[in-house]
Amino acid sequence: MKFYVCIPACNEFDFLFNTLDSLPKDEKVVTLVCVNQPSSWWNDSSKKSVCINNQRTMEKLISKYPEVILIDQSSSLSDWGDKNGVGDARKLLFETAIQMSDDNDVLVSLDADTVIAKDYFVHLENIFSKREKMAALAVPYYHQLTGDIVQDRKILLYEIYLRAYSVSLSMINSRYNFTPLGSAIAVRPENYVKAGGFSERQAGEDFYLLQSLSKNFEVGNYCKCQVYPSGRISDRVPFGTGPAVSLSEKGLLTRYTIYHPDQFTSIGELYKNVKNFAGGTYQNDFTQFLAINPKFNTVMNSLKKNNKTLDRFAVALERYADGLKIQQYLKHSYKGSFGENLKALLDSLDYQGDFNPEVLRNKIELFSQIREFLYETDMRLKRESDRRTFKD
């Protein structure tokens, strides 16, 4: 089993080499880097520094890291357009890796500012060898802090937001309880292709890949290794860790809000009442939201026709009511605030610490405690979910 590590890099000279140095010097680990930015940026004075940064990255990769397979989409002669983004870079990297890989190998998505533990690939090999039907793994993560209290408060709040969402989905046994981080995905080549691969997007390509994989295959969410994404400020993509920590704390709480546990209960109740829903005798807030779509009844009739047993219909229904529709429903039915909803979640999990729903009044030490509590809860629920799925 070989691992093809795919890393997009744009303006990453100060970070990429720490990531590369964290990778083992092992013939089983093949590293590919795509240095990229639109070729038009060479003629844009406001972007010239990025181009020079990428040029320095290219030069150092060639001279100091000859083992790295380098894809250059950063020169003034490249065909990288203004609309090409990180999704395109990941897609190009994976397409290149697939040409070199066998079905027994694993494609690993990593970011240029993310580091890993020394035993990362040992754990990946163990879990992919043990779970033959596992198509992919949404690798556990834990954001690096910077030592800057202002920035670290925002990093912690952003991870609390991510953990709250994942924990809430795990509590209702949703197949969409993955956390979509481009730095934390490992997938078998055959399943990657069948799932449609990375979409060509400025951002969100990790979510859509994991959603497609989760609809069609078994995806794991737990293993004994994890990645450590950077918490640095960045504007390379429209959303994610970098843009989140570039906001003010108030702005972050508004854009990356936490949803109330009752909203997830409505989704979970549908999973439990599929028989009555199929018979037309059950509806709730979530089904009413889905029914807003004018094609909903047509789709449901088609699902019933093509899935004769209740078990098959239940699977088809969950595939239809996917992660994107769940997000849309949660935004549609949103109530409360970041602080109020986080307190409701913590209370439901029997968290024993103090927390002021007026979030900005809390000290960073409390944010750290809550991050740790939700991290442990997230890992426990995902471990239990994986054990049910893979019988291990």
MOGIGI-V191732 format. One record per residue. RES is the residue in one small letter. D_CENTER is the distance of its C-alpha to the mean C-alpha in whole Angstrom. Layout:
RES,D_CENTER
RES,D_CENTER
This chain:
m,24
k,23
f,19
y,19
v,16
c,15
i,15
p,16
a,18
c,19
n,22
e,20
f,24
d,24
f,20
l,20
f,23
n,22
t,19
l,21
d,23
s,21
l,21
p,24
k,27
d,27
e,28
k,25
v,22
v,22
t,21
l,20
v,20
c,20
v,22
n,21
q,23
p,25
s,28
s,30
w,29
w,32
n,34
d,32
s,33
s,31
k,28
k,31
s,29
v,26
c,28
i,30
n,27
n,26
q,29
r,29
t,26
m,28
e,31
k,30
l,27
i,31
s,33
k,31
y,28
p,30
e,28
v,25
i,25
l,25
i,24
d,26
q,25
s,26
s,30
s,32
l,33
s,29
d,28
w,25
g,25
d,24
k,22
n,20
g,17
v,14
g,13
d,17
a,16
r,14
k,16
l,19
l,18
f,17
e,20
t,22
a,21
i,21
q,25
m,25
s,24
d,25
d,23
n,23
d,21
v,17
l,15
v,13
s,11
l,11
d,12
a,15
d,15
t,14
v,16
i,16
a,19
k,22
d,22
y,18
f,19
v,22
h,19
l,17
e,21
n,22
i,19
f,19
s,23
k,23
r,21
e,22
k,21
m,17
a,16
a,12
l,11
a,7
v,9
p,10
y,10
y,12
h,13
q,16
l,19
t,21
g,25
d,25
i,25
v,25
q,21
d,20
r,21
k,18
i,16
l,17
l,17
y,13
e,12
i,14
y,13
l,9
r,11
a,14
y,12
s,10
v,14
s,16
l,14
s,15
m,18
i,19
n,18
s,15
r,14
y,11
n,10
f,7
t,4
p,1
l,3
g,6
s,8
a,7
i,8
a,11
v,13
r,17
p,18
e,20
n,17
y,15
v,18
k,19
a,16
g,17
g,14
f,12
s,14
e,16
r,14
q,14
a,11
g,8
e,9
d,6
f,6
y,9
l,9
l,8
q,10
s,13
l,12
s,12
k,15
n,17
f,17
e,16
v,13
g,13
n,11
y,13
c,15
k,18
c,16
q,13
v,12
y,13
p,11
s,14
g,15
r,17
i,18
s,17
d,18
r,16
v,14
p,15
f,12
g,9
t,11
g,14
p,15
a,15
v,17
s,19
l,20
s,23
e,22
k,24
g,22
l,18
l,19
t,20
r,17
y,15
t,17
i,17
y,18
h,21
p,21
d,24
q,21
f,19
t,23
s,24
i,21
g,22
e,25
l,25
y,24
k,27
n,29
v,28
k,32
n,33
f,31
a,32
g,36
g,35
t,36
y,33
q,31
n,29
d,27
f,24
t,26
q,28
f,25
l,24
a,28
i,28
n,27
p,30
k,30
f,28
n,32
t,32
v,28
m,29
n,33
s,31
l,29
k,32
k,34
n,32
n,30
k,34
t,33
l,31
d,28
r,27
f,28
a,25
v,23
a,23
l,23
e,20
r,18
y,20
a,19
d,15
g,12
l,13
k,17
i,15
q,14
q,17
y,19
l,18
k,19
h,22
s,23
y,22
k,25
g,25
s,24
f,21
g,23
e,25
n,22
l,21
k,24
a,24
l,21
l,23
d,26
s,25
l,23
d,27
y,26
q,29
g,28
d,29
f,27
n,29
p,27
e,28
v,25
l,26
r,29
n,27
k,28
i,25
e,26
l,25
f,22
s,21
q,23
i,21
r,17
e,19
f,20
l,17
y,15
e,18
t,18
d,14
m,15
r,18
l,17
k,14
r,17
e,20
s,17
d,17
r,21
r,22
t,20
f,21
k,24
d,24
